[in-house]
Amino acid sequence: MSARDEQALIEARALRTEAWALVKQDMARLKGGLEAKPIGQRIKDRATEQAFDVVDEAVAVASDNKAVIGITVAALVGWLFRGPLWNVVQPWLPAGEPETWSDRLADWLPFKGD
């Protein structure tokens, strides 16, 4: 082995030793961080923080769009209670056979299929 090769080998070993020392420092820092706060706790804290952010954003959007929220809630309540509401409205409707939408459409169209 030539002197130049030996010098390159010595420099490479020195770089390897420095890199290994950095890896050891990083591992020690990581272990210390995990002892202070385990991964499960970090995940839980992050998820909780994001959930609060989502709730805060939803409250902000809802306060900016109160009318839309009100109409949506009213529509949902109307849909959920459509049976009882229909029973309340039905006595006021005219008696007889109810007209279907296809009958009304056929009366409205100028072209009859006959």
Secondary structure, 3 states (H helix, E strand, C coil): CCHHHHHHHHHHHHHHHHHHHHHHHHHHHHHHHHHHCCHHHHHHHHHHHHHHHHHHHHHHHHHHCHHHHHHHHHHHHHHHCHHHHHHHHHHHCCCCCCCCHHHHHHHHCCCCCC
